[in-house]
Amino acid sequence: MKRAGGVLLGLLVAATLVLLGGAYHYRVVRTSWGTVLLEKPHPSFGGSYVDTRGWRPHDFIKHWELSKQLMERGLQRLQERSSSHELDSKAGEHIHASTS
């Protein structure tokens, strides 16, 4: 029984360290289009969670590094969507041509 308690305590300590390490290097950002995980440009424990849904333009200017990361992430998502859309349309054309 003591061994199980020790293992449980070890797992709890390990999980805490992983969460603290993640909070030190990454931040969770809530946006109007979803929740994203972004790497912090300067690791710290501050700013691990940011909610931008109520931000005005001056807030985005004030937090320019975060805004830049969000813009890059948005462009990546647009590129992924357009690439998958192109693949879907090409696959549809191929299927349509093979059934004709």
Backbone torsions as a table, in degrees:
resi	resn	phi	psi	omega
1	MET	NA	-39.5	178.6
2	LYS	-63.7	-35.8	-179.1
3	ARG	-64.9	-41.5	179.2
4	ALA	-63.7	-38.7	177.5
5	GLY	-64.7	-39.3	177.8
6	GLY	-66.3	-41.1	177.9
7	VAL	-64.9	-43.4	178.9
8	LEU	-62.2	-43.0	177.8
9	LEU	-63.5	-41.1	178.0
10	GLY	-62.5	-42.0	177.5
11	LEU	-65.2	-38.5	178.5
12	LEU	-65.1	-43.2	177.8
13	VAL	-64.2	-43.5	180.0
14	ALA	-62.5	-44.1	179.6
15	ALA	-63.5	-39.7	178.1
16	THR	-63.2	-43.3	179.4
17	LEU	-65.0	-38.2	177.8
18	VAL	-64.2	-44.7	179.0
19	LEU	-64.0	-41.5	178.4
20	LEU	-66.3	-39.7	177.4
21	GLY	-63.7	-41.2	177.5
22	GLY	-65.1	-41.7	179.0
23	ALA	-67.2	-25.8	-179.9
24	TYR	-75.5	-35.1	-174.1
25	HIS	-104.4	-19.7	-175.0
26	TYR	-129.2	160.1	174.5
27	ARG	-132.7	146.4	175.0
28	VAL	-96.3	126.4	-177.7
29	VAL	-120.6	122.4	175.1
30	ARG	-90.6	124.6	178.1
31	THR	-123.3	174.5	179.3
32	SER	-70.4	-18.4	180.0
33	TRP	-106.2	10.3	175.8
34	GLY	139.5	-170.6	179.2
35	THR	-111.2	132.4	-179.0
36	VAL	-127.5	154.5	175.9
37	LEU	-109.4	119.3	-177.5
38	LEU	-120.3	144.7	175.8
39	GLU	-76.6	137.4	178.4
40	LYS	-76.1	136.5	177.9
41	PRO	-68.1	-31.5	178.8
42	HIS	-129.6	102.6	-176.3
43	PRO	-54.6	133.7	176.0
44	SER	-166.1	170.8	177.2
45	PHE	-87.3	-12.4	-180.0
46	GLY	-80.0	150.4	175.4
47	GLY	67.6	35.1	-179.8
48	SER	-77.7	-18.2	175.8
49	TYR	-135.7	127.1	-179.9
50	VAL	-132.4	130.1	177.1
51	ASP	-110.0	110.3	-175.6
52	THR	-98.6	4.0	-174.7
53	ARG	-62.2	-29.2	-179.5
54	GLY	-101.9	9.8	-177.3
55	TRP	-71.7	146.3	173.1
56	ARG	-101.9	168.4	-179.0
57	PRO	-52.8	-38.3	-179.2
58	HIS	-66.6	-28.1	176.5
59	ASP	-66.8	-40.6	178.9
60	PHE	-66.7	-36.2	177.7
61	ILE	-69.4	-39.7	179.9
62	LYS	-63.1	-34.2	-180.0
63	HIS	-112.7	62.4	-170.9
64	TRP	-63.2	-40.1	-178.8
65	GLU	-61.9	-42.5	178.0
66	LEU	-66.2	-41.9	179.0
67	SER	-61.0	-41.1	178.9
68	LYS	-63.1	-43.2	177.6
69	GLN	-62.6	-40.6	179.2
70	LEU	-65.5	-39.5	177.9
71	MET	-64.2	-42.9	178.3
72	GLU	-62.3	-41.6	179.2
73	ARG	-64.9	-40.2	177.9
74	GLY	-63.7	-40.5	177.4
75	LEU	-65.5	-39.0	176.7
76	GLN	-60.8	-43.7	179.9
77	ARG	-63.8	-40.1	177.9
78	LEU	-63.7	-41.2	179.2
79	GLN	-65.2	-41.8	178.7
80	GLU	-62.9	-43.1	179.9
81	ARG	-64.7	-43.0	-179.3
82	SER	-68.0	-36.7	177.7
83	SER	-65.4	-43.9	-180.0
84	SER	-68.9	-33.5	177.3
85	HIS	-66.1	-41.0	177.4
86	GLU	-63.2	-43.1	178.7
87	LEU	-62.9	-42.9	179.3
88	ASP	-62.2	-43.4	-178.2
89	SER	-69.6	-37.2	177.4
90	LYS	-66.5	-39.9	178.1
91	ALA	-64.9	-40.1	178.0
92	GLY	-63.9	-39.9	177.8
93	GLU	-64.7	-41.1	-179.8
94	HIS	-65.1	-42.8	179.4
95	ILE	-65.4	-42.9	-179.6
96	HIS	-63.5	-40.3	-179.4
97	ALA	-69.7	-36.5	-177.9
98	SER	-75.7	-23.8	179.3
99	THR	-88.2	-12.9	-178.5
100	SER	-83.1	NA	NA
